[in-house]
Amino acid sequence: MKNNKNTKIVILIPCLNEEITIGKVIQDFKTTIPEAEIIVFDNNSTDRTGAIALECGAKVIKELRPGKGNVVSSMFRKVEADYFVLVDGDDTYSAEHVWDLLKPVMKNCADMTVGVRLEQYTKKSFRLFHIFGNNLVRRLVNWIFNNKLTDIMSGYRAFNKDLVQSIPILSSGFEVETEMTIRVLDYGLRIEEIPLPYRERPEGSESKLRTVQDGLRVLTEISRIAKAYKPLTFFGLIGLIFIIVGLVFGIWVILDYLEDEFVNKIPTAILSTGLMLLGFGSIGIGILLNTISYRFRENMRLLNKIIRKQ
């Protein structure tokens, strides 16, 4: 695909201790897309990642705040371009397919493209739990936004300047890909998925993912997504649990009263009343937040339409 000389494309590579692979990643992208500027964001590496990146001709920017989310936020603030490609520095993604990601964005068919990993990968590319976590979050996001996405957490993406200027990044860690996907869907922007091969890490290159801790973060992310984007469902479910438990205790009190027409279990009666109030209060909060969320989405989509027309 031919590129206009005045069009600026950047390859953004977040890195933490990737000295084994970063040189090859840079060289591969230089060969495939020589007109693009390659910028490596070094996130406190203790090895020669930054030095090797400089030797290979990439620009290196240090980001002292730990976490991939902080790195991506810094990228969006510090780098200006017409089109952006985000890719990990571990050599698991193929540079040869970069134009497959860029074409829909450059033709204005999509605001963001995502390299789907879950169709072409080896057994060593993923840990079983990570596939489970990815699918769990994917199903929740698809349910909330009535979509059919197949990979929520891919680290290989391309997007245009309008998207970078529109969406804030609040996540600090690896869940940043999920946040980007959610915000794009929530703001009414367009996503296109591109099936690409996903390779296993080369020997000696270690993954930064931690099964237990990352699993807990996935569960936290699921809870956060549900609370933020489906408040009526989230708080309604909590309220329903309170009401059911309150009814159980309340029935116990009523049965006791029917025996001698006297309330002997006063603490239980107070507990039942409190749980019922909490339940209805939680449902009320859910209704209120759902209304606010709906109005906010309407305003954001209207704003994005205005921006596109300019």
ZADO-1210 file (C-alpha; in nm, 4 decimals, padded with zeros to 6 digits):
<atoms>
<atom x="00.0000" y="00.0000" z="00.0000" code="MET" pos="1"/>
<atom x="00.1416" y="00.3386" z="-00.1022" code="LYS" pos="2"/>
<atom x="00.1630" y="00.6027" z="00.1625" code="ASN" pos="3"/>
<atom x="00.1324" y="00.9790" z="00.1192" code="ASN" pos="4"/>
<atom x="00.4682" y="01.1445" z="00.1956" code="LYS" pos="5"/>
<atom x="00.2960" y="01.3929" z="00.4266" code="ASN" pos="6"/>
<atom x="00.1305" y="01.1151" z="00.6277" code="THR" pos="7"/>
<atom x="00.3132" y="01.0296" z="00.9486" code="LYS" pos="8"/>
<atom x="00.2998" y="00.6737" z="01.0807" code="ILE" pos="9"/>
<atom x="00.4601" y="00.5699" z="01.4087" code="VAL" pos="10"/>
<atom x="00.5275" y="00.2253" z="01.5511" code="ILE" pos="11"/>
<atom x="00.4931" y="00.2379" z="01.9304" code="LEU" pos="12"/>
<atom x="00.6683" y="-00.0376" z="02.1250" code="ILE" pos="13"/>
<atom x="00.6278" y="-00.0551" z="02.5054" code="PRO" pos="14"/>
<atom x="00.9177" y="-00.2503" z="02.6567" code="CYS" pos="15"/>
<atom x="01.0368" y="-00.3912" z="02.9863" code="LEU" pos="16"/>
<atom x="01.3536" y="-00.6027" z="02.9732" code="ASN" pos="17"/>
<atom x="01.3232" y="-00.7202" z="02.6134" code="GLU" pos="18"/>
<atom x="01.6906" y="-00.7108" z="02.5104" code="GLU" pos="19"/>
<atom x="01.6638" y="-01.0564" z="02.3509" code="ILE" pos="20"/>
<atom x="01.3879" y="-00.9591" z="02.1084" code="THR" pos="21"/>
<atom x="01.3730" y="-00.5803" z="02.0684" code="ILE" pos="22"/>
<atom x="01.6453" y="-00.5637" z="01.8020" code="GLY" pos="23"/>
<atom x="01.4659" y="-00.8129" z="01.5765" code="LYS" pos="24"/>
<atom x="01.1291" y="-00.6417" z="01.6261" code="VAL" pos="25"/>
<atom x="01.2731" y="-00.3048" z="01.5202" code="ILE" pos="26"/>
<atom x="01.4528" y="-00.4499" z="01.2183" code="GLN" pos="27"/>
<atom x="01.1419" y="-00.6377" z="01.1057" code="ASP" pos="28"/>
<atom x="00.9291" y="-00.3227" z="01.1124" code="PHE" pos="29"/>
<atom x="01.2014" y="-00.1201" z="00.9408" code="LYS" pos="30"/>
<atom x="01.2005" y="-00.3719" z="00.6582" code="THR" pos="31"/>
<atom x="00.8215" y="-00.3942" z="00.6286" code="THR" pos="32"/>
<atom x="00.7329" y="-00.0275" z="00.6749" code="ILE" pos="33"/>
<atom x="01.0505" y="00.1838" z="00.6304" code="PRO" pos="34"/>
<atom x="00.8576" y="00.5123" z="00.6134" code="GLU" pos="35"/>
<atom x="00.7324" y="00.4763" z="00.9724" code="ALA" pos="36"/>
<atom x="00.9049" y="00.6207" z="01.2783" code="GLU" pos="37"/>
<atom x="00.9770" y="00.3597" z="01.5445" code="ILE" pos="38"/>
<atom x="00.9559" y="00.4720" z="01.9071" code="ILE" pos="39"/>
<atom x="01.0429" y="00.2426" z="02.1968" code="VAL" pos="40"/>
<atom x="00.9037" y="00.3377" z="02.5385" code="PHE" pos="41"/>
<atom x="01.1411" y="00.1890" z="02.7951" code="ASP" pos="42"/>
<atom x="00.9500" y="00.1156" z="03.1156" code="ASN" pos="43"/>
<atom x="01.2381" y="00.0939" z="03.3669" code="ASN" pos="44"/>
<atom x="01.4278" y="-00.1875" z="03.1950" code="SER" pos="45"/>
<atom x="01.7288" y="-00.3176" z="03.3883" code="THR" pos="46"/>
<atom x="01.8911" y="-00.4799" z="03.0845" code="ASP" pos="47"/>
<atom x="02.0150" y="-00.3360" z="02.7504" code="ARG" pos="48"/>
<atom x="01.6705" y="-00.2906" z="02.5948" code="THR" pos="49"/>
<atom x="01.7059" y="00.0868" z="02.5533" code="GLY" pos="50"/>
<atom x="02.0641" y="00.0699" z="02.4298" code="ALA" pos="51"/>
<atom x="01.9853" y="-00.1961" z="02.1689" code="ILE" pos="52"/>
<atom x="01.6831" y="00.0016" z="02.0490" code="ALA" pos="53"/>
<atom x="01.9018" y="00.3082" z="01.9964" code="LEU" pos="54"/>
<atom x="02.1647" y="00.1011" z="01.8142" code="GLU" pos="55"/>
<atom x="01.8935" y="-00.0271" z="01.5799" code="CYS" pos="56"/>
<atom x="01.7847" y="00.3267" z="01.4925" code="GLY" pos="57"/>
<atom x="01.4715" y="00.3608" z="01.7035" code="ALA" pos="58"/>
<atom x="01.3847" y="00.6603" z="01.9156" code="LYS" pos="59"/>
<atom x="01.3771" y="00.5753" z="02.2864" code="VAL" pos="60"/>
<atom x="01.1586" y="00.7496" z="02.5444" code="ILE" pos="61"/>
<atom x="01.1746" y="00.6509" z="02.9110" code="LYS" pos="62"/>
<atom x="00.8562" y="00.6081" z="03.1138" code="GLU" pos="63"/>
<atom x="00.9322" y="00.5829" z="03.4858" code="LEU" pos="64"/>
<atom x="00.5807" y="00.4963" z="03.6017" code="ARG" pos="65"/>
<atom x="00.5576" y="00.1149" z="03.6051" code="PRO" pos="66"/>
<atom x="00.2813" y="-00.0624" z="03.4154" code="GLY" pos="67"/>
<atom x="00.1788" y="-00.0923" z="03.0515" code="LYS" pos="68"/>
<atom x="-00.1257" y="00.1282" z="03.1027" code="GLY" pos="69"/>
<atom x="00.0966" y="00.4147" z="03.2168" code="ASN" pos="70"/>
<atom x="00.3206" y="00.3597" z="02.9153" code="VAL" pos="71"/>
<atom x="00.0295" y="00.3726" z="02.6687" code="VAL" pos="72"/>
<atom x="-00.1062" y="00.6850" z="02.8384" code="SER" pos="73"/>
<atom x="00.2365" y="00.8461" z="02.7999" code="SER" pos="74"/>
<atom x="00.2491" y="00.7433" z="02.4323" code="MET" pos="75"/>
<atom x="-00.0839" y="00.9100" z="02.3612" code="PHE" pos="76"/>
<atom x="00.0322" y="01.2313" z="02.5314" code="ARG" pos="77"/>
<atom x="00.3843" y="01.2571" z="02.3907" code="LYS" pos="78"/>
<atom x="00.3604" y="01.1287" z="02.0331" code="VAL" pos="79"/>
<atom x="00.1900" y="01.3064" z="01.7438" code="GLU" pos="80"/>
<atom x="00.1144" y="01.1282" z="01.4170" code="ALA" pos="81"/>
<atom x="-00.1626" y="01.0561" z="01.1683" code="ASP" pos="82"/>
<atom x="-00.1627" y="00.6807" z="01.2283" code="TYR" pos="83"/>
<atom x="-00.0340" y="00.4712" z="01.5162" code="PHE" pos="84"/>
<atom x="00.0640" y="00.1063" z="01.5484" code="VAL" pos="85"/>
<atom x="00.0957" y="-00.0399" z="01.8982" code="LEU" pos="86"/>
<atom x="00.2929" y="-00.3634" z="01.9259" code="VAL" pos="87"/>
<atom x="00.4706" y="-00.5515" z="02.2041" code="ASP" pos="88"/>
<atom x="00.8472" y="-00.5830" z="02.1950" code="GLY" pos="89"/>
<atom x="00.8567" y="-00.9583" z="02.2627" code="ASP" pos="90"/>
<atom x="00.8517" y="-01.0683" z="01.8955" code="ASP" pos="91"/>
<atom x="00.5237" y="-01.2581" z="01.9316" code="THR" pos="92"/>
<atom x="00.3506" y="-01.0440" z="01.6659" code="TYR" pos="93"/>
<atom x="00.4384" y="-01.0457" z="01.2966" code="SER" pos="94"/>
<atom x="00.5662" y="-00.7194" z="01.1444" code="ALA" pos="95"/>
<atom x="00.4862" y="-00.8596" z="00.7993" code="GLU" pos="96"/>
<atom x="00.1154" y="-00.8062" z="00.8713" code="HIS" pos="97"/>
<atom x="00.1370" y="-00.4424" z="00.9799" code="VAL" pos="98"/>
<atom x="-00.0250" y="-00.3175" z="00.6589" code="TRP" pos="99"/>
<atom x="-00.3189" y="-00.5513" z="00.7174" code="ASP" pos="100"/>
<atom x="-00.3842" y="-00.3531" z="01.0348" code="LEU" pos="101"/>
<atom x="-00.3187" y="-00.0104" z="00.8840" code="LEU" pos="102"/>
<atom x="-00.5236" y="-00.0397" z="00.5624" code="LYS" pos="103"/>
<atom x="-00.8743" y="-00.0251" z="00.7219" code="PRO" pos="104"/>
<atom x="-00.7695" y="00.2677" z="00.9412" code="VAL" pos="105"/>
<atom x="-00.6044" y="00.4622" z="00.6572" code="MET" pos="106"/>
<atom x="-00.9064" y="00.4003" z="00.4304" code="LYS" pos="107"/>
<atom x="-01.1327" y="00.5325" z="00.7092" code="ASN" pos="108"/>
<atom x="-01.3139" y="00.1993" z="00.7365" code="CYS" pos="109"/>
<atom x="-01.2231" y="00.1704" z="01.1062" code="ALA" pos="110"/>
<atom x="-01.0950" y="00.3882" z="01.3891" code="ASP" pos="111"/>
<atom x="-00.9019" y="00.0979" z="01.5424" code="MET" pos="112"/>
<atom x="-00.7958" y="-00.2415" z="01.4128" code="THR" pos="113"/>
<atom x="-00.7002" y="-00.5304" z="01.6404" code="VAL" pos="114"/>
<atom x="-00.4742" y="-00.8226" z="01.5543" code="GLY" pos="115"/>
<atom x="-00.6722" y="-01.1290" z="01.6643" code="VAL" pos="116"/>
<atom x="-00.4475" y="-01.3932" z="01.8235" code="ARG" pos="117"/>
<atom x="-00.6933" y="-01.6667" z="01.9134" code="LEU" pos="118"/>
<atom x="-00.7161" y="-01.8227" z="01.5664" code="GLU" pos="119"/>
<atom x="-00.3496" y="-01.8806" z="01.4758" code="GLN" pos="120"/>
<atom x="-00.1342" y="-01.9698" z="01.7751" code="TYR" pos="121"/>
<atom x="00.0673" y="-02.2565" z="01.9206" code="THR" pos="122"/>
<atom x="00.0105" y="-02.4280" z="02.2552" code="LYS" pos="123"/>
<atom x="00.3146" y="-02.2498" z="02.4018" code="LYS" pos="124"/>
<atom x="00.1937" y="-01.9048" z="02.2952" code="SER" pos="125"/>
<atom x="-00.0718" y="-01.8906" z="02.5681" code="PHE" pos="126"/>
<atom x="-00.1137" y="-02.0200" z="02.9174" code="ARG" pos="127"/>
<atom x="-00.4465" y="-02.1985" z="02.9562" code="LEU" pos="128"/>
<atom x="-00.5651" y="-01.9638" z="03.2309" code="PHE" pos="129"/>
<atom x="-00.4941" y="-01.6581" z="03.0135" code="HIS" pos="130"/>
<atom x="-00.7162" y="-01.7957" z="02.7359" code="ILE" pos="131"/>
<atom x="-00.9899" y="-01.8555" z="02.9939" code="PHE" pos="132"/>
<atom x="-00.9552" y="-01.5003" z="03.1319" code="GLY" pos="133"/>
<atom x="-00.9551" y="-01.3489" z="02.7847" code="ASN" pos="134"/>
<atom x="-01.2709" y="-01.5363" z="02.6872" code="ASN" pos="135"/>
<atom x="-01.4430" y="-01.4440" z="03.0134" code="LEU" pos="136"/>
<atom x="-01.3798" y="-01.0715" z="02.9676" code="VAL" pos="137"/>
<atom x="-01.4623" y="-01.0952" z="02.5956" code="ARG" pos="138"/>
<atom x="-01.8036" y="-01.2485" z="02.6627" code="ARG" pos="139"/>
<atom x="-01.8849" y="-00.9821" z="02.9197" code="LEU" pos="140"/>
<atom x="-01.7827" y="-00.6967" z="02.6879" code="VAL" pos="141"/>
<atom x="-01.9748" y="-00.8475" z="02.3945" code="ASN" pos="142"/>
<atom x="-02.2822" y="-00.8862" z="02.6155" code="TRP" pos="143"/>
<atom x="-02.2656" y="-00.5285" z="02.7415" code="ILE" pos="144"/>
<atom x="-02.2091" y="-00.3692" z="02.4010" code="PHE" pos="145"/>
<atom x="-02.4016" y="-00.6222" z="02.1893" code="ASN" pos="146"/>
<atom x="-02.0923" y="-00.7028" z="01.9830" code="ASN" pos="147"/>
<atom x="-01.9073" y="-01.0064" z="01.8495" code="LYS" pos="148"/>
<atom x="-01.5407" y="-00.9328" z="01.9175" code="LEU" pos="149"/>
<atom x="-01.3094" y="-01.2336" z="01.9382" code="THR" pos="150"/>
<atom x="-00.9974" y="-01.0910" z="02.1089" code="ASP" pos="151"/>
<atom x="-01.0187" y="-00.8193" z="02.3739" code="ILE" pos="152"/>
<atom x="-00.6618" y="-00.8227" z="02.5080" code="MET" pos="153"/>
<atom x="-00.4471" y="-00.8255" z="02.1930" code="SER" pos="154"/>
<atom x="-00.1414" y="-00.5991" z="02.2120" code="GLY" pos="155"/>
<atom x="-00.1139" y="-00.5488" z="01.8338" code="TYR" pos="156"/>
<atom x="-00.3339" y="-00.2587" z="01.7212" code="ARG" pos="157"/>
<atom x="-00.3515" y="00.0293" z="01.4768" code="ALA" pos="158"/>
<atom x="-00.5558" y="00.3461" z="01.5214" code="PHE" pos="159"/>
<atom x="-00.5990" y="00.6950" z="01.3844" code="ASN" pos="160"/>
<atom x="-00.5225" y="01.0346" z="01.5334" code="LYS" pos="161"/>
<atom x="-00.8853" y="01.1087" z="01.6214" code="ASP" pos="162"/>
<atom x="-00.9044" y="00.8022" z="01.8440" code="LEU" pos="163"/>
<atom x="-00.5837" y="00.8918" z="02.0280" code="VAL" pos="164"/>
<atom x="-00.7188" y="01.2405" z="02.0938" code="GLN" pos="165"/>
<atom x="-01.0626" y="01.1140" z="02.2001" code="SER" pos="166"/>
<atom x="-01.0110" y="00.8356" z="02.4533" code="ILE" pos="167"/>
<atom x="-00.8491" y="00.8760" z="02.7951" code="PRO" pos="168"/>
<atom x="-00.6336" y="00.5945" z="02.9371" code="ILE" pos="169"/>
<atom x="-00.6843" y="00.5390" z="03.3098" code="LEU" pos="170"/>
<atom x="-00.5557" y="00.1828" z="03.3555" code="SER" pos="171"/>
<atom x="-00.2027" y="00.1383" z="03.4866" code="SER" pos="172"/>
<atom x="-00.1349" y="-00.2257" z="03.4004" code="GLY" pos="173"/>
<atom x="-00.1828" y="-00.4917" z="03.1344" code="PHE" pos="174"/>
<atom x="-00.5623" y="-00.4426" z="03.1355" code="GLU" pos="175"/>
<atom x="-00.5100" y="-00.1306" z="02.9218" code="VAL" pos="176"/>
<atom x="-00.6016" y="-00.3225" z="02.6038" code="GLU" pos="177"/>
<atom x="-00.9392" y="-00.4100" z="02.7548" code="THR" pos="178"/>
<atom x="-00.9920" y="-00.0471" z="02.8517" code="GLU" pos="179"/>
<atom x="-00.9100" y="00.0760" z="02.4998" code="MET" pos="180"/>
<atom x="-01.1564" y="-00.1684" z="02.3470" code="THR" pos="181"/>
<atom x="-01.4318" y="-00.0701" z="02.5909" code="ILE" pos="182"/>
<atom x="-01.3838" y="00.3016" z="02.5381" code="ARG" pos="183"/>
<atom x="-01.3863" y="00.2654" z="02.1589" code="VAL" pos="184"/>
<atom x="-01.7146" y="00.0713" z="02.1773" code="LEU" pos="185"/>
<atom x="-01.8633" y="00.3049" z="02.4362" code="ASP" pos="186"/>
<atom x="-01.7806" y="00.6169" z="02.2314" code="TYR" pos="187"/>
<atom x="-01.9399" y="00.4678" z="01.9204" code="GLY" pos="188"/>
<atom x="-01.6105" y="00.4372" z="01.7295" code="LEU" pos="189"/>
<atom x="-01.5407" y="00.1552" z="01.4834" code="ARG" pos="190"/>
<atom x="-01.3335" y="-00.1579" z="01.5469" code="ILE" pos="191"/>
<atom x="-01.2222" y="-00.4087" z="01.2873" code="GLU" pos="192"/>
<atom x="-01.0518" y="-00.7352" z="01.3801" code="GLU" pos="193"/>
<atom x="-00.7744" y="-00.8806" z="01.1650" code="ILE" pos="194"/>
<atom x="-00.6781" y="-01.2482" z="01.2244" code="PRO" pos="195"/>
<atom x="-00.2988" y="-01.2699" z="01.2522" code="LEU" pos="196"/>
<atom x="-00.0494" y="-01.5349" z="01.3660" code="PRO" pos="197"/>
<atom x="00.0633" y="-01.5206" z="01.7280" code="TYR" pos="198"/>
<atom x="00.4052" y="-01.6696" z="01.7987" code="ARG" pos="199"/>
<atom x="00.5516" y="-01.8060" z="02.1185" code="GLU" pos="200"/>
<atom x="00.8289" y="-01.6112" z="02.2869" code="ARG" pos="201"/>
<atom x="01.1836" y="-01.6947" z="02.1770" code="PRO" pos="202"/>
<atom x="01.3925" y="-01.9046" z="02.4157" code="GLU" pos="203"/>
<atom x="01.5307" y="-01.6941" z="02.6997" code="GLY" pos="204"/>
<atom x="01.2563" y="-01.4313" z="02.6740" code="SER" pos="205"/>
<atom x="01.0336" y="-01.4290" z="02.9822" code="GLU" pos="206"/>
<atom x="00.6704" y="-01.3219" z="02.9978" code="SER" pos="207"/>
<atom x="00.5787" y="-01.0397" z="03.2372" code="LYS" pos="208"/>
<atom x="00.2342" y="-01.1908" z="03.2998" code="LEU" pos="209"/>
<atom x="00.1687" y="-01.3444" z="03.6441" code="ARG" pos="210"/>
<atom x="-00.1037" y="-01.6060" z="03.6492" code="THR" pos="211"/>
<atom x="-00.2453" y="-01.5546" z="04.0012" code="VAL" pos="212"/>
<atom x="-00.2050" y="-01.1778" z="04.0271" code="GLN" pos="213"/>
<atom x="-00.3207" y="-01.1193" z="03.6720" code="ASP" pos="214"/>
<atom x="-00.6151" y="-01.3523" z="03.7315" code="GLY" pos="215"/>
<atom x="-00.7233" y="-01.1377" z="04.0253" code="LEU" pos="216"/>
<atom x="-00.6832" y="-00.8279" z="03.8111" code="ARG" pos="217"/>
<atom x="-00.9029" y="-00.9867" z="03.5440" code="VAL" pos="218"/>
<atom x="-01.1755" y="-01.0505" z="03.8031" code="LEU" pos="219"/>
<atom x="-01.1395" y="-00.6936" z="03.9283" code="THR" pos="220"/>
<atom x="-01.1610" y="-00.5678" z="03.5707" code="GLU" pos="221"/>
<atom x="-01.4793" y="-00.7682" z="03.5101" code="ILE" pos="222"/>
<atom x="-01.6342" y="-00.6166" z="03.8224" code="SER" pos="223"/>
<atom x="-01.5252" y="-00.2666" z="03.7189" code="ARG" pos="224"/>
<atom x="-01.6647" y="-00.3082" z="03.3666" code="ILE" pos="225"/>
<atom x="-02.0001" y="-00.4310" z="03.4959" code="ALA" pos="226"/>
<atom x="-02.0231" y="-00.1491" z="03.7514" code="LYS" pos="227"/>
<atom x="-01.9294" y="00.1240" z="03.5029" code="ALA" pos="228"/>
<atom x="-02.1180" y="00.0086" z="03.1952" code="TYR" pos="229"/>
<atom x="-02.4045" y="-00.2003" z="03.3348" code="LYS" pos="230"/>
<atom x="-02.4785" y="-00.0233" z="03.6654" code="PRO" pos="231"/>
<atom x="-02.8418" y="-00.1347" z="03.6778" code="LEU" pos="232"/>
<atom x="-02.7417" y="-00.4998" z="03.6364" code="THR" pos="233"/>
<atom x="-02.4496" y="-00.4692" z="03.8814" code="PHE" pos="234"/>
<atom x="-02.6267" y="-00.2810" z="04.1611" code="PHE" pos="235"/>
<atom x="-02.9584" y="-00.4517" z="04.0846" code="GLY" pos="236"/>
<atom x="-02.7998" y="-00.7930" z="04.1426" code="LEU" pos="237"/>
<atom x="-02.6482" y="-00.6750" z="04.4715" code="ILE" pos="238"/>
<atom x="-02.9828" y="-00.5282" z="04.5726" code="GLY" pos="239"/>
<atom x="-03.1638" y="-00.8496" z="04.4839" code="LEU" pos="240"/>
<atom x="-02.9266" y="-01.0503" z="04.7054" code="ILE" pos="241"/>
<atom x="-02.9910" y="-00.8127" z="04.9973" code="PHE" pos="242"/>
<atom x="-03.3675" y="-00.8357" z="04.9451" code="ILE" pos="243"/>
<atom x="-03.3685" y="-01.2170" z="04.9282" code="ILE" pos="244"/>
<atom x="-03.1611" y="-01.2494" z="05.2465" code="VAL" pos="245"/>
<atom x="-03.3803" y="-00.9884" z="05.4137" code="GLY" pos="246"/>
<atom x="-03.6945" y="-01.1824" z="05.3162" code="LEU" pos="247"/>
<atom x="-03.5496" y="-01.5031" z="05.4609" code="VAL" pos="248"/>
<atom x="-03.4915" y="-01.3357" z="05.7986" code="PHE" pos="249"/>
<atom x="-03.8247" y="-01.1508" z="05.7672" code="GLY" pos="250"/>
<atom x="-04.0219" y="-01.4719" z="05.7143" code="ILE" pos="251"/>
<atom x="-03.8525" y="-01.6163" z="06.0224" code="TRP" pos="252"/>
<atom x="-03.9697" y="-01.3147" z="06.2261" code="VAL" pos="253"/>
<atom x="-04.3246" y="-01.3321" z="06.0836" code="ILE" pos="254"/>
<atom x="-04.3579" y="-01.7027" z="06.1655" code="LEU" pos="255"/>
<atom x="-04.2396" y="-01.6306" z="06.5197" code="ASP" pos="256"/>
<atom x="-04.4973" y="-01.3504" z="06.5522" code="TYR" pos="257"/>
<atom x="-04.7814" y="-01.5757" z="06.4307" code="LEU" pos="258"/>
<atom x="-04.7132" y="-01.8189" z="06.7153" code="GLU" pos="259"/>
<atom x="-04.7915" y="-01.5803" z="07.0036" code="ASP" pos="260"/>
<atom x="-04.8570" y="-01.2448" z="06.8315" code="GLU" pos="261"/>
<atom x="-04.5377" y="-01.1039" z="06.9812" code="PHE" pos="262"/>
<atom x="-04.2057" y="-01.0218" z="06.8165" code="VAL" pos="263"/>
<atom x="-03.9422" y="-01.2084" z="07.0178" code="ASN" pos="264"/>
<atom x="-03.6627" y="-01.1792" z="06.7600" code="LYS" pos="265"/>
<atom x="-03.6239" y="-00.8004" z="06.7585" code="ILE" pos="266"/>
<atom x="-03.2558" y="-00.8012" z="06.6431" code="PRO" pos="267"/>
<atom x="-03.3495" y="-01.0321" z="06.3552" code="THR" pos="268"/>
<atom x="-03.6387" y="-00.8022" z="06.2629" code="ALA" pos="269"/>
<atom x="-03.4042" y="-00.5018" z="06.2611" code="ILE" pos="270"/>
<atom x="-03.1536" y="-00.6951" z="06.0476" code="LEU" pos="271"/>
<atom x="-03.4265" y="-00.7952" z="05.8014" code="SER" pos="272"/>
<atom x="-03.5510" y="-00.4362" z="05.7723" code="THR" pos="273"/>
<atom x="-03.1954" y="-00.3079" z="05.7209" code="GLY" pos="274"/>
<atom x="-03.1208" y="-00.5636" z="05.4479" code="LEU" pos="275"/>
<atom x="-03.4439" y="-00.4790" z="05.2655" code="MET" pos="276"/>
<atom x="-03.3624" y="-00.1069" z="05.2780" code="LEU" pos="277"/>
<atom x="-03.0101" y="-00.1734" z="05.1494" code="LEU" pos="278"/>
<atom x="-03.1533" y="-00.3858" z="04.8688" code="GLY" pos="279"/>
<atom x="-03.4003" y="-00.1260" z="04.7453" code="PHE" pos="280"/>
<atom x="-03.1384" y="00.1470" z="04.7915" code="GLY" pos="281"/>
<atom x="-02.8894" y="-00.0451" z="04.5763" code="SER" pos="282"/>
<atom x="-03.1483" y="-00.0920" z="04.3016" code="ILE" pos="283"/>
<atom x="-03.2268" y="00.2807" z="04.3177" code="GLY" pos="284"/>
<atom x="-02.8589" y="00.3669" z="04.2777" code="ILE" pos="285"/>
<atom x="-02.8407" y="00.1321" z="03.9787" code="GLY" pos="286"/>
<atom x="-03.1370" y="00.3035" z="03.8103" code="ILE" pos="287"/>
<atom x="-02.9868" y="00.6487" z="03.8705" code="LEU" pos="288"/>
<atom x="-02.6400" y="00.5561" z="03.7427" code="LEU" pos="289"/>
<atom x="-02.7884" y="00.3773" z="03.4416" code="ASN" pos="290"/>
<atom x="-02.9731" y="00.6948" z="03.3429" code="THR" pos="291"/>
<atom x="-02.6602" y="00.9086" z="03.3832" code="ILE" pos="292"/>
<atom x="-02.4512" y="00.6564" z="03.1867" code="SER" pos="293"/>
<atom x="-02.7039" y="00.6513" z="02.9027" code="TYR" pos="294"/>
<atom x="-02.7060" y="01.0294" z="02.8739" code="ARG" pos="295"/>
<atom x="-02.3243" y="01.0422" z="02.8847" code="PHE" pos="296"/>
<atom x="-02.2980" y="00.7919" z="02.5986" code="ARG" pos="297"/>
<atom x="-02.5449" y="00.9935" z="02.3922" code="GLU" pos="298"/>
<atom x="-02.3365" y="01.3091" z="02.4421" code="ASN" pos="299"/>
<atom x="-02.0068" y="01.1344" z="02.3610" code="MET" pos="300"/>
<atom x="-02.1414" y="00.9846" z="02.0375" code="ARG" pos="301"/>
<atom x="-02.2842" y="01.3206" z="01.9338" code="LEU" pos="302"/>
<atom x="-01.9469" y="01.4850" z="02.0061" code="LEU" pos="303"/>
<atom x="-01.7617" y="01.2246" z="01.7996" code="ASN" pos="304"/>
<atom x="-01.9972" y="01.2815" z="01.5049" code="LYS" pos="305"/>
<atom x="-01.9287" y="01.6549" z="01.5239" code="ILE" pos="306"/>
<atom x="-01.5512" y="01.5934" z="01.5350" code="ILE" pos="307"/>
<atom x="-01.5655" y="01.3670" z="01.2274" code="ARG" pos="308"/>
<atom x="-01.7524" y="01.6290" z="01.0252" code="LYS" pos="309"/>
<atom x="-01.4893" y="01.8933" z="01.0936" code="GLN" pos="310"/>
</atoms>
